[in-house]
């Protein structure tokens, strides 16, 4: 071939893929508008056709949104032990109910002597502190005739202000002097301030805690509620005072803070070794105490949410299959209704793959519209849930919902499309509309 012929042939060769891409785009565009027109023309049928996909998509996104919101909520309000903090306690938190009961019976409480052991022998920690809570319906706080019940009375070491999530709003926290002298002072939450001191400064005032007088030396920043339970209804006193008047042998939670996550793992191993040695636990037996971190709580929560999500997936799968079957039946009916049209298209040169692509795209568009409606509804439902509880729609939930709905259209649209593509053009032309 001469150079002139090659030059003439080159544009033709380059135009062929361009025409193919143009043809595919025209097919996709036509199928898209045909599918939308069919949905518009038969509104009731379209609603019933897409109902299963809409319900499935809405359910999936709403559940994922609630789980995502709960994960964020748990991480911020419950599993927030502090940065690089682990807690040595009576038992491991993240375990089954029977194992938990067994651990409670078998394990001895963490004592003040064991707190002293870890404080004096752990190497390189940033902070260490101890706390114990006394929860009781009989706990009370009283001031000038006003009484609050169900108080959380906690005994703490002064260092807990540097470890936990509590912050000082006014006044001060428990000091080392308070701790050493078993001082009758308290650090209170906002529920007590709102009830007792709405119009006066609480600092320096005397509050009766279980009928014992304590001077208010500080107020904590407002925390809010968790699952509807206020987290601001508490009185914090020195741990020494707590042992003297309320619980002589408390079961302590020892909070250890490391400088970084890598050191935290080393400190956990050191704390485990020290306590096992003190308690004379044989090497082949389990710990008789628990070492817990934020990841421990989140692991337990993730297992619970995993079970809930598995049930949700089963429900969504049922709705998706039902919706897919309905779409397939509608597409089969559409093939029957448009047999004559298919015959005309084939007689004018349409190939089998053109017919196949047209009906598959129509099926995908139908299910995709159902998915889009489901996304809109899920945002509305999630907004309502978030108003009363917690729900945050993650982007991945929307993408998964849309991908799943369109996949249903693709899967259940292949059979009707293949039936349309197999039609003989002559037989199809003989069919009356």
Rosetta blueprint (number, residue, H / E / L):
1 X L
2 X L
3 X H
4 X H
5 X H
6 X H
7 X H
8 X H
9 X H
10 X H
11 X H
12 X H
13 X H
14 X H
15 X H
16 X H
17 X H
18 X H
19 X H
20 X H
21 X H
22 X H
23 X H
24 X H
25 X H
26 X H
27 X H
28 X H
29 X H
30 X H
31 X H
32 X H
33 X H
34 X H
35 X H
36 X H
37 X H
38 X H
39 X H
40 X H
41 X H
42 X L
43 X H
44 X H
45 X H
46 X H
47 X H
48 X H
49 X H
50 X H
51 X H
52 X H
53 X H
54 X H
55 X H
56 X H
57 X H
58 X H
59 X H
60 X H
61 X H
62 X H
63 X H
64 X H
65 X H
66 X H
67 X H
68 X H
69 X H
70 X H
71 X H
72 X H
73 X H
74 X H
75 X H
76 X H
77 X H
78 X L
79 X L
80 X L
81 X L
82 X L
83 X L
84 X L
85 X E
86 X E
87 X E
88 X E
89 X E
90 X L
91 X L
92 X L
93 X L
94 X L
95 X L
96 X L
97 X H
98 X H
99 X H
100 X H
101 X H
102 X H
103 X H
104 X H
105 X H
106 X H
107 X L
108 X L
109 X L
110 X L
111 X L
112 X H
113 X H
114 X H
115 X H
116 X H
117 X H
118 X H
119 X H
120 X H
121 X H
122 X L
123 X L
124 X L
125 X L
126 X L
127 X E
128 X E
129 X E
130 X E
131 X E
132 X E
133 X E
134 X E
135 X E
136 X L
137 X L
138 X L
139 X L
140 X E
141 X E
142 X E
143 X E
144 X L
145 X L
146 X E
147 X E
148 X E
149 X E
150 X L
151 X L
152 X E
153 X E
154 X E
155 X E
156 X E
157 X L
158 X H
159 X H
160 X H
161 X H
162 X H
163 X L
164 X L
165 X L
166 X L
167 X L
168 X E
169 X E
170 X E
171 X E
172 X L
173 X L
174 X L
175 X L
176 X H
177 X H
178 X H
179 X H
180 X H
181 X L
182 X L
183 X L
184 X L
185 X E
186 X E
187 X E
188 X E
189 X L
190 X H
191 X H
192 X H
193 X H
194 X H
195 X H
196 X H
197 X L
198 X L
199 X L
200 X L
201 X L
202 X L
203 X L
204 X L
205 X L
206 X E
207 X E
208 X E
209 X E
210 X L
211 X L
212 X E
213 X E
214 X E
215 X E
216 X E
217 X E
218 X E
219 X E
220 X E
221 X L
222 X L
223 X L
224 X L
225 X E
226 X E
227 X L
228 X L
229 X E
230 X E
231 X L
232 X L
233 X L
234 X E
235 X E
236 X E
237 X E
238 X E
239 X H
240 X H
241 X H
242 X H
243 X H
244 X H
245 X H
246 X L
247 X L
248 X L
249 X L
250 X L
251 X L
252 X L
253 X E
254 X E
255 X E
256 X E
257 X E
258 X L
259 X L
260 X L
261 X H
262 X H
263 X H
264 X H
265 X H
266 X H
267 X H
268 X H
269 X H
270 X H
271 X H
272 X H
273 X H
274 X H
275 X H
276 X H
277 X H
278 X H
279 X H
280 X L
281 X L
282 X L
283 X L
284 X L
285 X L
286 X L
287 X L
288 X L
289 X L
290 X E
291 X E
292 X E
293 X E
294 X H
295 X H
296 X H
297 X H
298 X H
299 X H
300 X H
301 X H
302 X H
303 X H
304 X H
305 X H
306 X H
307 X H
308 X H
309 X H
310 X H
311 X H
312 X H
313 X H
314 X H
315 X H
316 X H
317 X H
318 X H
319 X H
320 X H
321 X H
322 X H
323 X H
324 X H
325 X H
326 X H
327 X H
328 X H
329 X H
330 X H
331 X H
332 X H
333 X H
334 X H
335 X H
336 X H
337 X H
338 X L
339 X H
340 X H
341 X H
342 X H
343 X H
344 X H
345 X H
346 X H
347 X H
348 X L
349 X L
350 X L
351 X L
352 X H
353 X H
354 X H
355 X H
356 X H
357 X H
358 X H
359 X H
360 X H
361 X H
362 X H
363 X H
364 X H
365 X H
366 X H
367 X H
368 X H
369 X H
370 X H
371 X H
372 X H
373 X H
374 X H
375 X H
376 X H
377 X H
378 X H
379 X H
380 X H
381 X H
382 X H
383 X H
384 X H
385 X H
386 X H
387 X H
388 X H
389 X L
390 X L
391 X L
392 X L
393 X L
394 X L
395 X H
396 X H
397 X H
398 X H
399 X H
400 X H
401 X H
402 X H
403 X H
404 X H
405 X H
406 X H
407 X H
408 X H
409 X H
410 X H
411 X H
412 X H
413 X H
414 X H
415 X H
416 X H
417 X H
418 X H
419 X H
420 X H
421 X H
422 X H
423 X L
424 X L
425 X H
426 X H
427 X H
428 X H
429 X H
430 X H
431 X L
432 X L
433 X L
